[in-house]
Amino acid sequence: MRKVTDADKLFYYERNFVTLDGLWMLETEKVLGWDKALEIDNTVWIRLLKIIVRRIKKHLNIETNTLQDLVEIITFRWSIEGWNYKVNNISDSEVVIEVIVCPYKASMDRNESRHDKIPLICKNMCSIIYGALTEDFNPKIKLERTTFMGLGDKSCKFHFRES
């Protein structure tokens, strides 16, 4: 029997995390319809992201809740999940992250029958969960979304400001 390595574990979880999310959504939608499935998915993702942020924060030994901490946590997660992005640190209190590749949108792009759901996920999920994540992390940090790939833009922009 093959000894399982950390690389094997990473392969397994990386390849199956997005697939699990997509399949869960499809099956929930079949039973409950699109609106209810999206509502449940938002609730789950908001709760999950709180847990993810807390765990990443501990893993990276981050002890404060500054804008730079939030960017560090989000980009750590995104790097692991295969997002492609550019960080533009405008100042200590303002950061714009431009997302070039979102693995969730890319997954839906590969499934023609889900193309009509991309704008709905973008507007009614991604914006909501990242707004909730930001508010929960530090209410003084505000997130403004200025472009959305799921709505036809070339990239997604996450504009964070700390007051």
C-alpha positions as CSV (number, residue, x, y, z in Angstrom):
1,M,0.0,0.0,0.0
2,R,1.3,3.5,-0.9
3,K,2.2,5.8,1.9
4,V,0.0,8.9,1.7
5,T,2.1,12.1,1.5
6,D,1.1,15.7,2.2
7,A,1.2,16.3,-1.5
8,D,-1.3,13.4,-1.9
9,K,-3.6,15.0,0.6
10,L,-3.3,18.4,-1.0
11,F,-4.1,16.8,-4.4
12,Y,-7.2,15.1,-3.0
13,Y,-8.6,18.1,-1.1
14,E,-7.7,20.6,-3.8
15,R,-9.4,18.6,-6.6
16,N,-12.5,17.7,-4.6
17,F,-13.3,20.9,-2.7
18,V,-14.7,22.9,-5.6
19,T,-16.4,19.8,-7.0
20,L,-18.1,19.1,-3.7
21,D,-19.4,22.7,-3.6
22,G,-20.7,22.5,-7.1
23,L,-22.4,19.1,-6.7
24,W,-24.0,20.2,-3.4
25,M,-25.5,23.2,-5.1
26,L,-26.8,21.2,-8.1
27,E,-28.5,18.6,-5.9
28,T,-29.9,21.2,-3.5
29,E,-31.2,23.2,-6.4
30,K,-33.0,20.1,-7.8
31,V,-34.8,19.5,-4.6
32,L,-35.5,23.1,-3.4
33,G,-35.2,25.3,-6.5
34,W,-32.6,27.9,-7.3
35,D,-33.6,30.7,-4.9
36,K,-33.7,28.5,-1.8
37,A,-30.5,26.6,-2.8
38,L,-28.7,30.0,-3.2
39,E,-30.0,31.2,0.1
40,I,-28.7,28.1,1.9
41,D,-25.4,28.2,0.0
42,N,-24.8,31.8,1.1
43,T,-25.5,30.9,4.7
44,V,-23.1,28.0,4.6
45,W,-20.4,30.0,2.8
46,I,-20.6,32.9,5.3
47,R,-20.3,30.5,8.2
48,L,-17.5,28.5,6.5
49,L,-15.5,31.7,5.6
50,K,-15.6,32.8,9.2
51,I,-14.1,29.4,10.2
52,I,-11.6,29.6,7.3
53,V,-10.5,33.1,8.3
54,R,-10.1,32.1,11.9
55,R,-8.0,29.1,11.0
56,I,-5.8,30.9,8.5
57,K,-5.3,33.7,11.0
58,K,-4.1,31.3,13.6
59,H,-2.0,29.4,11.1
60,L,-0.3,32.6,9.9
61,N,0.1,33.8,13.5
62,I,-1.9,37.0,12.8
63,E,-3.0,38.7,16.0
64,T,-4.7,41.8,14.7
65,N,-7.6,42.6,12.3
66,T,-6.0,45.3,10.1
67,L,-6.7,45.7,6.4
68,Q,-3.3,44.3,5.6
69,D,-4.1,41.2,7.8
70,L,-7.4,40.7,5.9
71,V,-5.5,41.0,2.5
72,E,-2.9,38.5,3.8
73,I,-5.7,36.0,4.8
74,I,-7.8,36.4,1.7
75,T,-4.8,36.0,-0.7
76,F,-3.4,33.0,1.3
77,R,-6.8,31.3,0.8
78,W,-7.0,32.4,-2.9
79,S,-3.5,31.2,-3.6
80,I,-4.3,27.7,-2.2
81,E,-7.6,27.5,-4.2
82,G,-6.0,28.5,-7.5
83,W,-7.2,32.1,-7.9
84,N,-5.0,34.4,-10.1
85,Y,-5.0,37.9,-8.7
86,K,-2.9,41.1,-8.4
87,V,-2.7,43.2,-5.2
88,N,-2.4,46.9,-5.5
89,N,-1.5,48.5,-2.1
90,I,-2.6,52.1,-2.7
91,S,-1.9,53.0,1.0
92,D,-2.0,51.5,4.5
93,S,-5.7,52.1,4.5
94,E,-6.6,51.2,0.9
95,V,-6.0,48.1,-1.2
96,V,-7.4,47.0,-4.6
97,I,-7.2,43.3,-5.5
98,E,-7.9,42.5,-9.1
99,V,-8.9,38.9,-9.7
100,I,-8.0,37.5,-13.2
101,V,-9.1,33.9,-12.6
102,C,-11.7,32.7,-10.1
103,P,-11.8,28.9,-9.8
104,Y,-15.5,28.9,-9.1
105,K,-16.4,30.9,-12.2
106,A,-13.9,28.8,-14.2
107,S,-15.7,25.7,-13.0
108,M,-19.1,27.0,-14.1
109,D,-17.6,28.2,-17.5
110,R,-16.7,24.5,-18.2
111,N,-20.4,23.5,-17.8
112,E,-22.5,25.1,-20.5
113,S,-25.7,24.3,-18.7
114,R,-24.6,26.6,-15.8
115,H,-23.6,29.7,-17.9
116,D,-26.8,31.4,-17.1
117,K,-26.1,31.0,-13.4
118,I,-22.7,32.8,-13.5
119,P,-24.1,36.4,-13.2
120,L,-26.5,35.2,-10.4
121,I,-23.7,33.7,-8.4
122,C,-21.5,36.7,-8.9
123,K,-24.1,39.3,-7.9
124,N,-26.1,37.3,-5.3
125,M,-23.4,35.3,-3.7
126,C,-19.8,36.4,-4.1
127,S,-20.5,40.0,-3.3
128,I,-22.6,39.0,-0.3
129,I,-20.2,36.5,1.2
130,Y,-17.1,38.8,0.8
131,G,-19.1,41.7,2.2
132,A,-20.0,39.6,5.2
133,L,-16.4,38.3,5.6
134,T,-15.1,41.9,5.6
135,E,-17.7,43.2,8.0
136,D,-17.1,40.3,10.4
137,F,-13.3,40.7,10.2
138,N,-13.3,44.4,10.9
139,P,-16.3,46.7,10.7
140,K,-14.0,49.6,9.9
141,I,-13.0,48.0,6.6
142,K,-15.4,48.6,3.8
143,L,-15.5,46.5,0.6
144,E,-16.5,48.0,-2.7
145,R,-16.8,45.7,-5.7
146,T,-16.2,47.7,-8.9
147,T,-15.9,45.0,-11.7
148,F,-17.3,41.5,-12.0
149,M,-16.1,38.8,-14.4
150,G,-19.5,37.1,-13.9
151,L,-21.2,40.2,-15.3
152,G,-19.0,40.5,-18.3
153,D,-16.0,42.5,-17.0
154,K,-12.4,41.4,-17.8
155,S,-11.6,41.0,-14.1
156,C,-13.1,41.3,-10.6
157,K,-12.0,44.1,-8.4
158,F,-12.2,44.1,-4.7
159,H,-11.6,47.6,-3.3
160,F,-11.0,47.6,0.4
161,R,-10.8,50.8,2.5
162,E,-10.1,51.0,6.2
163,S,-11.5,54.1,8.0
